[in-house]
Amino acid sequence: MLSRIPMGLGALVVMVSVAGCAKKPADTSSAADSAKMSAAATPRVDTAAALAEIRKGDSTFMAAANAGDVDAAVAGYAPDAISNPPNSPPLVGHDAIRKYNADFLKLPKLHITGSSETIRFSDDGTMAWAEGSYALTFADNSGLLLTDGRYAYAWADQPSAASYVPAAPWSWPLDGATRISRFGVGSYAVHFDVGPDVASDVQVTAYGADANECRVDVWAPDGTGQTVYVRCYTTAGVPADSYYTVQFLGP
């Protein structure tokens, strides 16, 4: 349920460029031909259709989970998908995701509801970010339990910056409520302004061309929200500044 677009800007740039050269002789150079072919090949993304597809994926998963149909529940995951469920290491690949959900759907009297409340698109149309909430009930030996879910995330894309607010398209909550600080090489604190309740699960994943690794050191309430402390290393165990994503799920 992650999957982001304005293509209009690219189209506008092309239109302006063509309009500015309208009175000049046509440029027949191979570079110009390549640029035109590239512009013509740029796909146009139907955001309305993408939104509908994401919301359909939400409802399909919920219905499948409530019916105990694991195959339908995981049908929307790509073969190389990565899932970060609560209280679990990252699940890499369709088989791992299916196994986790098969166990999850065995919970007695399981019922789950939820939806994406905010969906935003990247400028190039290749990704969408969805934020939302869920509620689930299931039975155990002590009776019926209820869990209301909240989550927050951030894309940390300034590894050497002393302190910054992550860009709105790649963080939640919005409006500057998230701040990332760097305390030393590979050492960071991510503050989520989501209330002082202790998060039930936190996940950190390094990304980029290098092979760095990042992990959660500790997380704790800080008066107005949650602060997650992150440490990143090279594969040799040497502290290293790194790009990473961080998210938490709260009660």
Helices and strands as residue ranges (DSSP letters): H 8-20, H 30-41, H 47-67, H 70-74, E 82-83, E 91-92, H 94-104, E 111-121, E 128-140, E 143-156, E 163-164, G 168-170, E 171-172, E 178-184, E 187-192, E 201-207, E 213-221, E 226-233, E 243-250
